[in-house]
Amino acid sequence: MPVLARAVREVENNVRGGRAQSWVRTQFQVIAILVREERARMKVDPDLSEAQRAEQLKRLDGVATILAKTATRDTSLLMLLAEDAEVSDAARALKREMVAKAGLEAAEEPEVEDDVDDHGHHERQVVPQSVISRQLANPFLAPDFSHVVPRREGPHRLATWELLGPLFRSFEKATDGKASCMTLPEPTSMVAGGRVLMNHQAQLVESAAAGHRTFLLADEPGLGKTAQALLAAQAADAFPLLVVVPNVVKTNWAREVELWLPTRRSTVIHGDGADVDGFADVVIVNYDILDRHVGWLGVHGFRGMVVDEAHFIKNKSSQRSQHVLQIADRIRARSHQPLMMALTGTPLINDIEDFRAIWQFLGWIDDKRPTHTLMDALEDTGLTPAEPSFYSSARRAVIDLGIVRRRKVDVAADIPARRVADLPVELDGELGRSIREAERELARRMVARYDKALETRISGKVVEGIDRELVHRVATWEREDSDTASEENVFTMMRRIGQAKAGLAADYAAQLVRNVGKVVFFAKHVDVMDEAEKLFANRGIGYSVIRGDQTAKARQENIDAFTNDPDVSIIVCSLMAAGVGINLQVSSNVVLAELSWTDAEQTQAIDRVHRIGQEEPVTAWRVIASQTLDTKIAELIDDKAGLAARALDGSDAEIGSSTDLQLAALEALLLDALEARG
């Protein structure tokens, strides 16, 4: 603990002055990893008394709180807290050093080779022995250009136009009231792998069989995207097939291969890939170990690539996005028309430009321009971005490249309806009062900054009423540059609200169990999950748990217990660890104990229950603390839900602000305070 305490204060001090440098980011991530590991160790340490365990966990919570406050000064640090965040060699080395300083023995890590990629960058590379064996068995694996389509010659009318911006905007400006979906053929068969498909699934498989090779499969969660991708690969004979997935769903993908493609062999890459089967038909790898395998994956002879939860690559500057794009380019360089599929039920999280990396993975655009297929389609419109009618034609051209978006209400009428029901709760007592006072203090602090900025303004600009541009600037300053480490901020405040709601949300879940049967309980923070589990145990309610620090085996055992054991009534789920890739249709009631920072994360959680196989109407009970920032966050989440609705589903709903919710919440808090004083 002393080692962690000193390190976290050092990180805090270094971030206070501005954005974190590379070495500070590494230290931040290592501290977060060690806190998680130490928490898990302490919980099962038989040598600790209950008092000692409680004291140590309290100290770890203190370290975690400082990390959270630090991340609000440089919000790019938040991605390092994700379960599948990539861990560099420098981070591993620092972790070993800190463990050694604490007087503990560091676990040994296997040695890896140091290789150089096509761009001359050194990367942590491995080539599993089984892969080497396959390469030796196929020493003359040649590129396949048998389906090359000649490029159009002649002058290009749009050559001098900037087109990517207009293409993205076309999904905001030009909606026709219909979902964004390419024309799909009617299926000739509704059976695959001995199983009967739904019509919308068979349509996509038929399209692949007819020769279509790029798909942004953006069906709403719960409509069987995994099965469609595997069967499309079968129809296109796209084997060997590479599947890139979040870590938490690797095992599920292997199960799905066994279910839908019983004649095909799958292999899952763990760590350095010592157990990988280089001769398998389907190779499954998670994002955060791509850095070790990007070299051989690009030249393995894959004829297809699937990226699951493709919104994970929306940040093009992240290493995982760069690795995915690099492998995709290598596959296209060796096979002219490989099957490329991006799967996500929530392709738009914050902004229309979330499409950028996905379109580039699919080969529709490069860094600066549309590639030749899309460019030819735009040329055929005879229009330019200067003409209003360009946008609807451009949107159609992109959709026809392979956007497939179906809604449950349209294609799966047998899936019962779902609703999100807000459950307001009052935070009583000292804790509730302290949270509301902290919000008032935060508002007062921003008002003071706003007034000071007005007084010292030298531009001479005069704005009638509230200067909303200045409100935005003040909110940005507040988020990025808190005055002292002891001050509350929007991030830590939401965590405090979650802690305050934990017992109330768990109590409501316990009541639901008595009335409706099995319940799925989602929370964002570990301490909220701990509080809920304690309440369920005290009331004798059987429960299982899905957390980020579980092994794949333990995770599946907990899912199976909830699904099959009548005595297990509740499953307590981490939003980060259980929001994707699992099926919990045995329940039709979801309790959202804490709010997400995006509508997409909330939707993904609900759709663990609301999916094919569900027989009951689904209700998601969203617990909201009244008269707190919680209410504003809920409104902002609902506002941003309009983004995907308009861009992909043809809705006329207005798109809310694309700024992140933390900033938007601060702006709302400041506006309320300014309006209240008149």
Phi, psi and omega per residue, in radians:
M1 nan -0.718 3.102
P2 -1.033 -0.648 3.126
V3 -1.110 -0.792 3.124
L4 -1.129 -0.718 -3.101
A5 -1.102 -0.788 3.132
R6 -1.124 -0.741 -3.092
A7 -1.133 -0.728 -3.075
V8 -1.233 -0.586 3.070
R9 -1.178 -0.629 3.100
E10 -1.119 -0.765 3.098
V11 -1.092 -0.790 -3.133
E12 -0.995 -0.807 -3.125
N13 -1.144 -0.642 -3.091
N14 -1.320 -0.440 3.139
V15 -1.540 -0.355 -3.060
R16 -1.027 -0.546 -3.093
G17 -1.517 -0.072 -3.116
G18 2.757 -2.789 -3.091
R19 -1.207 2.572 -3.074
A20 -1.276 2.352 3.028
Q21 -1.309 2.985 -3.033
S22 -1.014 -0.801 -3.086
W23 -1.191 -0.526 3.093
V24 -1.223 -0.682 3.098
R25 -1.066 -0.729 3.120
T26 -1.079 -0.792 3.141
Q27 -1.106 -0.732 3.112
F28 -1.004 -0.842 -3.106
Q29 -1.127 -0.733 -3.117
V30 -1.122 -0.716 3.105
I31 -1.055 -0.766 3.131
A32 -1.065 -0.736 3.127
I33 -1.111 -0.790 -3.116
L34 -1.153 -0.626 3.092
V35 -1.091 -0.782 3.122
R36 -1.078 -0.806 -3.105
E37 -1.139 -0.723 -3.120
E38 -1.182 -0.657 3.087
R39 -1.064 -0.814 -3.141
A40 -1.100 -0.673 -3.128
R41 -1.174 -0.764 -3.094
M42 -1.113 -0.597 -3.092
K43 -1.130 -0.428 -3.088
V44 -2.020 0.083 -3.113
D45 -1.243 1.962 -3.080
P46 -1.261 -0.261 -3.097
D47 -1.461 -0.142 -3.131
L48 -1.661 2.371 2.989
S49 -1.326 2.931 3.140
E50 -1.084 -0.663 3.134
A51 -1.161 -0.751 3.115
Q52 -1.116 -0.733 -3.141
R53 -1.087 -0.773 -3.127
A54 -1.097 -0.717 3.140
E55 -1.126 -0.768 -3.134
Q56 -1.156 -0.715 3.117
L57 -1.133 -0.616 3.097
K58 -1.118 -0.702 3.130
R59 -1.173 -0.671 3.082
L60 -1.118 -0.676 3.093
D61 -1.072 -0.614 3.093
G62 -1.101 -0.726 3.089
V63 -1.120 -0.771 -3.127
A64 -1.098 -0.641 3.125
T65 -1.129 -0.725 3.110
I66 -1.114 -0.700 3.082
L67 -1.042 -0.766 -3.120
A68 -1.104 -0.767 3.122
K69 -1.112 -0.686 3.142
T70 -1.112 -0.691 -3.112
A71 -1.134 -0.431 3.118
T72 -1.286 -0.336 3.081
R73 -1.402 -0.571 3.057
D74 -2.342 1.598 -2.993
T75 -1.125 -0.245 3.074
S76 -1.163 -0.292 3.097
L77 -1.209 -0.385 -3.084
L78 -1.040 -0.623 -3.108
M79 -1.146 -0.385 3.118
L80 -1.282 -0.264 3.115
L81 -1.491 -0.200 -3.115
A82 -1.144 2.592 -3.104
E83 -1.044 -0.634 -3.071
D84 -1.733 0.310 3.095
A85 -1.078 2.420 -3.105
E86 -1.244 2.481 -3.132
V87 -1.981 2.042 -3.067
S88 -1.378 2.946 3.052
D89 -1.050 -0.701 3.137
A90 -1.072 -0.676 3.124
A91 -1.165 -0.722 3.127
R92 -1.106 -0.726 3.137
A93 -1.125 -0.759 3.123
L94 -1.119 -0.665 3.118
K95 -1.076 -0.775 3.112
R96 -1.074 -0.697 -3.130
E97 -1.130 -0.755 -3.127
M98 -1.200 -0.660 3.090
V99 -1.109 -0.716 3.127
A100 -1.132 -0.690 3.112
K101 -1.068 -0.562 -3.141
A102 -1.374 -0.025 3.131
G103 1.404 0.327 3.132
L104 -1.850 2.848 3.136
E105 -1.629 2.138 3.137
A106 -1.338 2.449 3.093
A107 -1.182 2.439 3.127
E108 -1.285 2.480 3.092
E109 -1.994 2.494 -3.120
P110 -1.116 2.540 3.086
E111 -1.249 2.565 -3.139
V112 -2.278 2.798 3.123
E113 -1.453 2.664 3.063
D114 -1.848 2.020 -3.057
D115 -2.084 3.038 3.138
V116 -2.186 2.308 -3.116
D117 -1.480 -3.091 -3.088
D118 -1.091 -0.345 -3.101
H119 -1.723 0.146 3.110
G120 1.418 0.260 -3.129
H121 -1.659 2.371 3.069
H122 -1.357 2.322 3.133
E123 -2.334 2.758 3.080
R124 -1.357 1.808 -2.964
Q125 -2.048 2.530 2.977
V126 -2.355 2.695 2.979
V127 -2.289 1.815 -3.107
P128 -1.007 2.603 -3.077
Q129 -1.041 -0.666 -3.142
S130 -1.113 -0.597 3.095
V131 -1.190 -0.719 3.092
I132 -1.050 -0.705 3.122
S133 -1.072 -0.734 3.117
R134 -1.135 -0.717 3.133
Q135 -1.085 -0.686 3.111
L136 -1.190 -0.537 3.128
A137 -1.338 -0.339 3.123
N138 -2.259 1.118 -3.004
P139 -1.190 -0.304 -3.078
F140 -2.041 0.673 3.122
L141 -1.111 1.853 -3.001
A142 -1.724 2.642 3.040
P143 -1.047 2.593 -3.131
D144 -1.891 1.902 3.102
F145 -2.066 0.566 -3.051
S146 -1.250 -0.306 -3.099
H147 -2.020 0.557 -3.118
V148 -1.115 2.283 3.079
V149 -1.787 2.126 -3.108
P150 -1.097 2.462 3.125
R151 -1.387 2.607 -3.123
R152 -1.216 2.349 3.120
E153 -1.731 2.952 3.096
G154 1.830 3.085 -3.099
P155 -1.193 2.571 3.110
H156 -1.931 1.992 -3.064
R157 -1.079 -0.570 -3.068
L158 -1.689 0.209 -3.027
A159 -1.020 -0.560 -3.064
T160 -1.696 0.021 -3.103
W161 -1.568 2.529 2.952
E162 -1.440 2.081 -2.939
L163 -1.972 -0.427 -3.051
L164 -1.128 -0.768 3.094
G165 -0.995 -0.914 3.094
P166 -1.027 -0.613 3.126
L167 -1.125 -0.764 3.105
F168 -1.122 -0.773 -3.110
R169 -1.138 -0.424 -3.130
S170 -1.081 -0.432 3.130
F171 -1.457 -0.171 3.006
E172 -1.667 -0.677 -2.961
K173 -1.549 -0.567 -2.949
A174 -2.025 1.629 3.069
T175 -2.075 2.515 -3.101
D176 -2.023 0.292 3.137
G177 1.424 0.068 -3.118
K178 -2.075 2.696 3.087
A179 -1.133 2.644 3.126
S180 -1.369 1.661 -3.090
C181 -2.540 2.258 3.072
M182 -1.100 2.821 3.076
T183 -1.277 2.180 -3.095
L184 -1.966 2.500 -3.138
P185 -1.299 2.725 3.038
E186 -1.291 2.412 -3.050
P187 -1.234 2.545 3.040
T188 -1.561 -0.279 3.112
S189 -2.552 2.531 3.116
M190 -1.910 0.219 -3.098
V191 -2.107 2.359 3.078
A192 -2.601 2.336 -3.131
G193 1.035 0.479 -3.131
G194 1.364 0.129 -3.106
R195 -2.105 2.587 -3.131
V196 -1.499 2.263 -3.138
L197 -1.613 2.773 2.914
M198 -1.401 2.760 -3.029
N199 -1.044 -0.724 -3.102
H200 -1.155 -0.551 3.095
Q201 -1.232 -0.760 -3.119
A202 -1.146 -0.547 3.114
Q203 -1.078 -0.795 -3.129
L204 -1.147 -0.717 3.124
V205 -1.081 -0.699 3.117
E206 -1.108 -0.672 3.117
S207 -1.098 -0.723 3.096
A208 -1.140 -0.691 3.124
A209 -1.134 -0.517 -3.133
A210 -1.424 -0.089 3.040
G211 2.033 -0.054 3.106
H212 -1.274 2.445 -2.957
R213 -2.244 -0.047 3.066
T214 -2.249 2.278 -3.116
F215 -2.437 2.240 2.814
L216 -1.700 1.641 -3.084
L217 -1.497 1.725 -3.012
A218 -1.962 0.486 3.068
D219 -0.911 2.582 3.054
E220 -0.964 2.543 3.127
P221 -0.935 2.458 3.102
G222 1.738 0.030 -3.099
L223 -1.791 0.265 2.996
G224 1.392 0.835 -3.131
K225 -1.198 -0.617 -3.130
T226 -1.054 -0.842 3.137
A227 -1.077 -0.728 -3.141
Q228 -1.083 -0.719 -3.124
A229 -1.136 -0.779 -3.119
L230 -1.161 -0.709 -3.127
L231 -1.279 -0.543 3.033
A232 -1.126 -0.694 3.091
A233 -1.097 -0.667 3.101
Q234 -1.142 -0.765 -3.120
A235 -1.148 -0.584 -3.108
A236 -1.604 -0.018 -3.055
D237 0.892 0.861 -3.043
A238 -1.675 0.889 3.137
F239 -2.037 2.527 0.021
P240 -1.193 2.595 -3.071
L241 -1.993 2.295 3.062
L242 -1.732 2.275 3.120
V243 -2.142 2.080 3.134
V244 -1.850 2.190 -2.960
V245 -2.457 2.835 2.930
P246 -1.115 2.650 -3.065
N247 -0.987 -0.630 -3.003
V248 -1.235 -0.222 -3.079
V249 -2.003 0.176 -3.127
K250 -1.019 -0.842 -3.102
T251 -1.118 -0.678 3.131
N252 -1.094 -0.682 3.106
W253 -1.106 -0.696 3.105
A254 -1.089 -0.682 3.089
R255 -1.119 -0.712 -3.128
E256 -1.161 -0.639 3.067
V257 -1.065 -0.791 3.137
E258 -1.087 -0.616 -3.099
L259 -1.307 -0.827 -2.998
W260 -1.655 -0.436 -3.125
L261 -2.223 1.183 -3.028
P262 -1.078 -0.333 -3.140
T263 -1.604 -0.037 -3.117
R264 -1.846 2.631 -3.135
R265 -1.837 2.360 3.085
S266 -2.003 2.752 3.050
T267 -2.452 2.494 -3.134
V268 -1.948 2.239 3.131
I269 -1.509 2.125 3.042
H270 -2.020 2.339 3.069
G271 0.946 -2.149 -3.118
D272 -1.518 0.070 3.006
G273 1.382 0.488 -3.109
A274 -1.053 -0.531 -3.071
D275 -1.794 0.141 -3.073
V276 -1.190 2.528 3.075
D277 -1.707 1.820 -3.083
G278 -1.173 -0.225 -3.108
F279 -1.762 0.099 -3.087
A280 -1.192 2.739 3.108
D281 -1.394 -0.579 -3.105
V282 -2.208 2.111 3.137
V283 -1.886 2.128 -3.058
I284 -1.959 2.197 -3.110
V285 -2.413 2.555 3.111
N286 -1.644 2.715 -3.033
Y287 -0.934 -0.744 -2.915
D288 -1.382 -0.021 3.012
I289 -2.035 0.197 3.112
L290 -1.044 -0.550 -3.087
D291 -1.042 -0.500 -3.133
R292 -1.411 -0.417 -2.960
H293 -2.059 -0.011 -3.044
V294 -1.025 -0.526 -3.112
G295 -1.112 -1.017 -3.068
W296 -1.336 -0.473 3.128
L297 -1.093 -0.575 -3.105
G298 -1.268 -0.333 -3.073
V299 -2.125 0.316 -3.060
H300 -1.381 -0.191 -3.122
G301 1.584 0.395 3.113
F302 -1.087 2.458 3.085
R303 -1.914 0.114 3.081
G304 -2.860 2.707 3.141
M305 -2.538 2.274 3.105
V306 -2.049 2.269 3.040
V307 -1.953 1.938 -3.115
D308 -1.554 2.611 -3.040
E309 0.855 0.987 -2.979
A310 -1.112 -0.268 3.062
H311 -1.132 -0.217 3.072
F312 -1.116 -0.369 -3.095
I313 -1.794 0.267 -3.049
K314 -1.115 -0.463 3.103
N315 -1.549 1.763 -3.043
K316 -1.135 -0.357 -3.126
S317 -1.433 -0.189 -3.131
S318 -1.300 2.661 -3.130
Q319 -1.099 -0.685 -3.095
R320 -1.139 -0.648 3.087
S321 -1.129 -0.788 -3.134
Q322 -1.079 -0.670 3.122
H323 -1.178 -0.743 3.119
V324 -1.062 -0.812 -3.123
L325 -1.151 -0.646 3.128
Q326 -1.121 -0.795 3.129
I327 -1.128 -0.736 3.139
A328 -1.043 -0.752 3.118
D329 -1.086 -0.704 -3.139
R330 -1.161 -0.683 3.117
I331 -1.129 -0.759 3.115
R332 -1.123 -0.550 -3.135
A333 -1.204 -0.382 -3.097
R334 -1.834 -0.277 -3.131
S335 -2.518 2.013 -2.936
H336 -1.105 -0.649 -3.115
Q337 -2.230 1.132 3.058
P338 -1.245 2.784 3.036
L339 -1.398 2.067 3.137
M340 -2.105 2.122 -3.065
M341 -2.309 2.237 3.012
A342 -1.888 2.123 -3.087
L343 -1.919 2.190 3.027
T344 -2.917 2.293 3.042
G345 -1.441 -0.189 -3.111
T346 -2.345 1.214 -3.066
P347 -1.211 -0.370 -3.120
L348 -1.995 2.002 -3.128
I349 -1.729 -0.944 -3.073
N350 -2.099 -0.522 -2.923
D351 -2.692 2.686 3.104
I352 -1.000 -0.563 -3.106
E353 -1.258 -0.013 2.949
D354 -1.039 -0.345 3.081
F355 -1.162 -0.438 -2.874
R356 -0.957 -0.990 -3.069
A357 -1.144 -0.612 3.135
I358 -1.147 -0.791 3.121
W359 -1.104 -0.636 3.139
Q360 -1.210 -0.699 3.057
F361 -0.993 -0.728 -3.111
L362 -1.302 -0.187 3.129
G363 1.493 0.277 -3.137
W364 -1.434 -0.515 3.115
I365 -2.403 2.873 2.941
D366 -2.006 -2.757 -3.077
D367 -1.078 -0.523 -2.969
K368 -2.165 -0.429 -2.977
R369 -2.526 2.867 2.938
P370 -1.117 2.563 3.033
T371 -1.386 3.079 -2.858
H372 -1.077 -0.607 -3.114
T373 -1.132 -0.831 3.118
L374 -1.198 -0.668 3.132
M375 -1.082 -0.719 3.107
D376 -1.077 -0.716 3.138
A377 -1.135 -0.673 3.110
L378 -1.199 -0.671 3.069
E379 -1.046 -0.684 -3.092
D380 -1.141 -0.350 3.132
T381 -1.222 -0.418 -3.084
G382 1.246 0.245 -3.050
L383 -2.067 2.882 3.038
T384 -2.213 2.851 3.122
P385 -1.063 -0.224 3.092
A386 -1.302 -0.236 -3.100
E387 -1.820 2.252 -3.092
P388 -0.957 -0.615 -3.093
S389 -1.251 -0.192 3.100
F390 -1.028 -0.648 -2.956
Y391 -1.178 -0.734 3.105
S392 -1.179 -0.671 3.120
S393 -1.192 -0.701 3.136
A394 -1.146 -0.732 3.115
R395 -1.055 -0.744 3.125
R396 -1.116 -0.654 -3.130
A397 -1.122 -0.704 3.117
V398 -1.200 -0.765 -3.134
I399 -1.022 -0.719 -3.100
D400 -1.181 -0.308 3.059
L401 -1.209 -0.374 3.069
G402 2.556 0.395 3.045
I403 -1.369 2.191 -3.141
V404 -2.179 1.953 -3.095
R405 -2.334 1.989 3.079
R406 -2.154 2.491 3.106
R407 -1.747 2.613 -3.138
K408 -1.012 -0.704 -3.076
V409 -1.108 -0.422 -3.085
D410 -1.622 -0.601 -2.990
V411 -2.059 -0.160 -3.110
A412 -2.380 1.164 -3.076
A413 -1.094 -0.360 -3.125
D414 -1.384 -0.158 3.012
I415 -1.422 2.123 -3.080
P416 -1.077 2.850 -3.120
A417 -1.186 2.850 3.045
R418 -2.281 2.738 3.057
R419 -2.549 2.629 3.047
V420 -1.845 2.042 -3.110
A421 -1.907 2.076 3.116
D422 -1.357 2.335 -3.114
L423 -2.064 1.600 -3.117
P424 -1.187 2.398 3.066
V425 -2.268 2.596 3.118
E426 -1.702 2.290 3.074
L427 -1.596 1.736 -3.076
D428 -1.579 3.047 3.020
G429 1.320 -2.987 -3.062
E430 -1.083 -0.670 -3.113
L431 -1.100 -0.800 3.119
G432 -1.083 -0.740 3.131
R433 -1.118 -0.699 -3.114
S434 -1.178 -0.608 3.112
I435 -1.173 -0.785 -3.138
R436 -1.154 -0.636 3.103
E437 -1.188 -0.645 3.103
A438 -1.121 -0.648 3.078
E439 -1.135 -0.755 3.131
R440 -1.104 -0.683 3.128
E441 -1.150 -0.692 3.091
L442 -1.090 -0.759 3.119
A443 -1.111 -0.756 3.126
R444 -1.072 -0.685 -3.139
R445 -1.119 -0.712 3.131
M446 -1.239 -0.653 3.090
V447 -1.070 -0.715 3.131
A448 -1.105 -0.692 3.120
R449 -1.181 -0.685 3.105
Y450 -1.060 -0.855 -3.120
D451 -1.108 -0.714 -3.139
K452 -1.122 -0.689 3.120
A453 -1.122 -0.656 3.096
L454 -1.143 -0.741 -3.086
E455 -1.152 -0.614 -3.049
T456 -1.696 0.102 -3.124
R457 -1.131 2.286 -3.115
I458 -1.901 -0.057 -3.091
S459 -1.311 -0.335 -3.096
G460 1.416 0.053 -3.116
K461 -1.184 2.358 3.125
V462 -2.144 2.239 -3.132
V463 -2.136 2.256 3.084
E464 -1.256 2.306 3.116
G465 1.306 -2.520 -3.078
I466 -1.486 2.263 3.108
D467 -1.457 1.724 -3.035
R468 -1.222 -0.493 3.058
E469 -1.127 -0.715 3.105
L470 -1.202 -0.609 3.063
V471 -1.000 -0.796 3.130
H472 -1.077 -0.732 -3.112
R473 -1.165 -0.744 -3.141
V474 -1.114 -0.743 3.105
A475 -1.076 -0.685 3.109
T476 -1.128 -0.759 3.095
W477 -1.050 -0.761 -3.092
E478 -1.094 -0.717 -3.112
R479 -1.198 -0.669 -2.996
E480 -1.681 -0.278 -2.983
D481 -2.542 1.178 3.064
S482 -1.143 2.591 -3.035
D483 -1.241 -0.745 -3.122
T484 -2.406 2.776 -3.089
A485 -1.187 -0.350 -3.073
S486 -1.455 -0.176 -3.065
E487 -1.348 2.544 3.064
E488 -1.264 2.633 3.019
N489 -2.419 3.052 -3.006
V490 -1.104 -0.572 -3.106
F491 -1.224 -0.902 -3.128
T492 -1.184 -0.539 3.131
M493 -1.147 -0.724 3.118
M494 -1.150 -0.584 3.083
R495 -1.166 -0.727 3.106
R496 -1.080 -0.701 3.115
I497 -1.114 -0.720 3.093
G498 -1.045 -0.737 3.113
Q499 -1.116 -0.701 -3.128
A500 -1.178 -0.562 -3.125
K501 -1.444 -0.256 -2.939
A502 -0.930 -0.891 -3.107
G503 -1.134 -0.683 3.139
L504 -1.145 -0.745 3.141
A505 -1.161 -0.713 3.124
A506 -1.148 -0.680 3.109
D507 -1.090 -0.716 3.120
Y508 -1.139 -0.700 3.097
A509 -1.073 -0.701 3.121
A510 -1.113 -0.677 3.080
Q511 -1.147 -0.690 3.114
L512 -1.054 -0.692 -3.126
V513 -0.989 -0.745 -3.129
R514 -1.150 -0.501 -3.043
N515 -1.700 -0.617 -2.997
V516 -2.173 -0.099 -3.117
G517 1.690 -2.479 -2.987
K518 -1.132 2.505 -3.071
V519 -2.350 2.454 3.027
V520 -1.795 2.187 -3.069
F521 -1.981 2.050 -3.128
F522 -1.894 2.387 3.038
A523 -2.460 2.793 -3.087
K524 -1.688 -0.620 -3.043
H525 -1.930 2.605 -3.077
V526 -1.090 -0.697 -3.089
D527 -1.164 -0.517 3.062
V528 -1.203 -0.723 3.072
M529 -1.080 -0.748 3.135
D530 -1.028 -0.781 -3.124
E531 -1.101 -0.729 3.134
A532 -1.134 -0.786 -3.134
E533 -1.070 -0.679 3.135
K534 -1.086 -0.757 3.139
L535 -1.126 -0.755 -3.132
F536 -1.113 -0.710 3.131
A537 -1.122 -0.753 -3.132
N538 -1.111 -0.520 -3.130
R539 -1.632 0.084 3.093
G540 1.247 0.456 3.138
I541 -1.647 2.146 3.129
G542 -1.200 2.331 -3.128
Y543 -2.525 2.774 2.970
S544 -2.197 3.004 -2.960
V545 -2.421 2.465 2.959
I546 -2.118 2.013 3.136
R547 -2.217 2.873 -3.098
G548 -1.256 -0.382 -3.072
D549 -1.641 0.200 3.129
Q550 -1.440 2.666 2.952
T551 -1.306 2.844 3.126
A552 -1.053 -0.648 -3.134
K553 -1.155 -0.816 -3.135
A554 -1.108 -0.683 3.124
R555 -1.038 -0.858 -3.106
Q556 -1.152 -0.634 3.107
E557 -1.091 -0.673 3.124
N558 -1.212 -0.673 3.084
I559 -1.128 -0.786 -3.137
D560 -1.102 -0.659 3.134
A561 -1.103 -0.778 3.126
F562 -1.138 -0.673 -3.076
T563 -1.282 -0.666 -2.934
N564 -1.917 -0.418 -3.043
D565 -1.620 2.028 -3.118
P566 -1.130 -0.310 -3.135
D567 -1.512 -0.128 3.091
V568 -1.739 1.840 -2.975
S569 -1.688 -0.413 -3.057
I570 -2.314 2.470 2.959
I571 -2.052 2.133 -3.111
V572 -1.636 2.034 -2.970
C573 -2.067 2.440 2.949
S574 -1.387 2.308 3.109
L575 -1.019 -0.662 -3.115
M576 -1.273 -0.713 -3.007
A577 -1.528 -0.456 -3.019
A578 -2.067 0.138 -3.090
G579 -1.306 -0.246 -3.131
V580 -2.371 2.669 2.877
G581 1.356 0.164 3.114
I582 -2.237 2.724 -3.099
N583 -2.051 2.116 -3.100
L584 -2.240 0.671 -3.037
Q585 -1.160 -0.140 3.101
V586 -1.104 -0.337 3.069
S587 -1.908 2.720 3.035
S588 -2.203 0.190 3.139
N589 -2.250 2.245 -3.121
V590 -2.118 2.322 3.025
V591 -1.896 2.102 3.081
L592 -1.731 1.688 -3.031
A593 -1.260 -0.512 3.123
E594 -2.271 2.654 3.113
L595 -1.442 2.550 3.050
S596 -1.423 3.030 3.017
W597 -1.651 -0.048 3.099
T598 -2.482 2.640 3.027
D599 -1.124 -0.581 -3.105
A600 -1.075 -0.741 -3.132
E601 -1.130 -0.710 3.095
Q602 -1.095 -0.786 -3.131
T603 -1.094 -0.766 3.134
Q604 -1.029 -0.712 3.141
A605 -1.112 -0.834 -3.117
I606 -1.079 -0.625 -3.058
D607 -1.394 0.078 2.891
R608 -1.195 -0.391 -3.100
V609 -1.866 -0.708 -3.061
H610 -1.584 1.478 -3.054
R611 -2.717 3.067 3.141
I612 -0.940 2.301 -3.090
G613 1.851 -0.272 3.112
Q614 -1.317 2.363 -3.089
E615 -1.984 -0.177 -3.087
E616 -2.050 2.666 2.998
P617 -1.037 2.446 -3.056
V618 -1.781 2.351 3.042
T619 -2.168 2.214 3.037
A620 -1.824 2.050 -3.108
W621 -1.641 1.882 -3.081
R622 -1.671 1.897 -3.076
V623 -1.410 2.107 -3.051
I624 -2.199 2.236 3.114
A625 -1.360 2.015 -3.106
S626 -1.142 2.649 3.056
Q627 0.993 0.584 3.077
T628 -2.402 3.111 3.100
L629 -1.051 -0.407 3.117
D630 -0.924 -0.746 -3.113
T631 -1.105 -0.742 3.134
K632 -1.128 -0.725 -3.138
I633 -1.081 -0.740 3.124
A634 -1.047 -0.747 3.121
E635 -1.113 -0.715 -3.132
L636 -1.170 -0.673 3.085
I637 -1.054 -0.805 -3.141
D638 -1.125 -0.611 3.130
D639 -1.126 -0.770 -3.078
K640 -1.291 -0.266 3.093
A641 -1.083 -0.358 -3.141
G642 -1.197 -0.316 -3.099
L643 -1.065 -0.997 -3.130
A644 -1.185 -0.598 -3.120
A645 -1.055 -0.739 -3.109
R646 -1.329 -0.787 -3.040
A647 -1.251 -0.636 -3.010
L648 -1.963 -0.509 -3.042
D649 -1.834 0.042 3.082
G650 1.294 0.308 -3.126
S651 -1.283 2.657 3.053
D652 -1.597 0.107 -3.119
A653 -1.086 2.517 3.125
E654 -1.237 2.500 3.090
I655 -1.499 2.217 3.099
G656 -1.274 3.098 -3.137
S657 -1.016 2.468 3.128
S658 -1.585 0.052 3.052
T659 -1.233 2.757 -3.085
D660 -1.202 2.781 -2.992
L661 -1.194 -0.542 3.119
Q662 -1.047 -0.838 3.140
L663 -1.124 -0.774 -3.130
A664 -1.090 -0.655 3.126
A665 -1.157 -0.708 3.092
L666 -1.114 -0.719 3.106
E667 -1.062 -0.774 -3.134
A668 -1.105 -0.702 3.138
L669 -1.114 -0.766 3.141
L670 -1.178 -0.751 3.123
L671 -1.044 -0.759 3.127
D672 -1.052 -0.729 -3.113
A673 -1.181 -0.704 3.136
L674 -1.188 -0.688 3.128
E675 -1.203 -0.590 -3.103
A676 -1.183 -0.524 -3.120
R677 -1.530 -0.144 3.058
G678 1.413 nan nan
